[in-house]
Amino acid sequence: MNDRYLERALFVVGNRHTDKSTQLRSMFLDVRLGSNGQIPTERKPEDFHRLTNDRFLYLRLSSPHELEETLPGFLRKTKDKIDKAKTRFGRRWNFASALQAQAVNNMPDVVETCEGFVDRFKPEPVRVIFLNPNRKDEFLDEKEVLGNARRLRRIPVEVCWINAQDVAANGLFLADFFAF
């Protein structure tokens, strides 16, 4: 990956169509992402966003589960995107993406996906955020979430839950993960 390396990774986890990407978009409420505190309205905002002079964020709004990718394909695509990014972005990169909790369409569950990501890129730290409840006031299965949390902690990654009923309530919290 040239001389670039991954510092941090953030995964927003929920079921299909539960506004994972909307929660990720809400990070743009933080003026440090260059949007004057405005959440982008375009369907697909830019992939790369400057955090500091030599740090940038690769924002991936689509879950690899929904795009029917495989884990090796997801990891390769992530590496290729970073390798092909313009050098003006710097060498220190961060990553944020949507994921689904369960294995779907060729992709493993959130735990195996995070484990593969950590093994491949060695970020420190990794935070996994479950949308619970989601925007529709639906809750994930408690046993499944707690089981996933226990398994994720063995990787190890940070695990938390956020109330995603309000589209913009968590934007600054999510963006602050990259403020160091």
N, C-alpha and C positions, 0 to 999 in steps of 0.2 A: 504494500500500500504506500509506495514511495516513502516519504519521511513523515507521513501523516499518521496520527493515532487517535483513537477514540478515548475520551475522558469519562463521559457519562452517558447513560442511556435511560430513557423514560418510556415506559409502556403504559398506555391507557387501555384497560381491559373491560370488555362488556360483551353482551350477546350481540348478534347481528341487528343492525338498525336501532341501536340504542344511543346514538350520537357521540360515539367515541371521537370522531373527527371534529365535531362541534366543540367538544371540550378542549381538544388540542388547539383549535383555532382561537379559542378564548385567551390563549397565551399572548395574543397580540394586543391585549389590553395593556401589557407592559410596554412602555415607550421604548425600552431598550431594544426591542425587535424592529424598530424603525417604521412603525405604522402610525405614529402619533396617537397611540392608544386606541386605534380603531380595529375592530375585528374585520378581516378581509371578507368581502362579499363574493369575490370570484370563486367559481367552482373549484379551481385548482390553483392555489397560491404558489409562489416560487418554492422550490425545494430547499434552497439554502438561504440562511439569514445570519448576518453578522452579529456576534455577541460582544466581541472586543476586537482589538486590532489583529490578533492572531488566532481567535477562536470563532468557530461558526457552528450553526445548528443545521442539521439535515432533518427536515420535518417531513414525515411520511404520513399522510392522512388516511391512506387506504390500508386496511388490514391485509396481510398476506393470505389470510384465510379466505377473505372475500374475493381475492384475485386468483384463487386456486393455485397458488405457488406451492412449491415444496420447501422444506427447510433449507436444503442446499441452495436452491434457487433464490430464496429470500436473502440468504447470507451473501451469495455471489453478487446479486443485484445491489445490495447495500455497499459492498466493497467497490464495485465498479462505479457507482454513482460518486462516491467520495474520490476515487482515483481520478475520475474525469472532471471533477469540479475545478473551476478556474483557480489558479494558484493564488490569486489575490485574496482568497478566503483564508489563507493561513494553513497551518499544519495541525492545529489542535481542533478536533471536531467533537460534536455532541450529537446525539440522536434522539428523536422522539417519534413514536409510532403507535398506531392503534393495533390491538391484538384481540382475538377472541379467546375466551377461557377454554373452550372445548376443542378437541381435534375435529377439524372440518375440512373437507375438500382436499386432501393431500398434505395439509399442514398438521403438525402435532399440537397438543394442547399447550397452554401458556407456559407450563413448567418446562416441558421439553424444548419449546421454542426459546425461552430465556436461557436455558442451560446451553443450548447450541450457540446462541448469540454471545454469551459470556465466554465460552470456550474459544470461540473464533476471534473475538475482538479484545477481550480482557479489560472491559471498562470498569472503572471504580469511581463511584458506586453505580448501581442499577436500581431504579425504583419502579415498582409495579403498582399501579393504582387501579383498583377495581371501582367501577361505577356502581354504587350500591347504596341507595336506589338510583335508577337511571332517570332520565327526563320524564318518562311515562309513569314514574312512581312504582316501577316494578323492581323487585328485589331478586338478586341471584340466589340460587339454592345455598342455604347456610352451610350445610355439610360439605358441599363442593368447594365453596369459597375457603372455608377453614382448612380443608384438606390441601387445596392448592397453596394456601399461605404456608402451611407447615412444610410442604415440599419445596417451595420457593426459598424459604429461609435456609435450607441446606445448601443452596448453590454458592454463596449466599447473595440474596438481594433484599432490598428494603421493600416492605409491603404495607400498603394502607388502603383505606376505603374513603371515597368522597361521595357526598350527596350531590348527584348530578341533575337534580330537578330544575335548577336555575342554570340556564345556558352560560352565563358569564360569571357566576359566583366563584369559580375555582381558577380562573385564568391566571391571576397573579401568583397563586399558590403553585401552579404548575410551572410557570416561567421562573419562579425563584429557585427552582432546582438547578437551573443553569447559571445562577448569579453567585459566582465565587471568585 
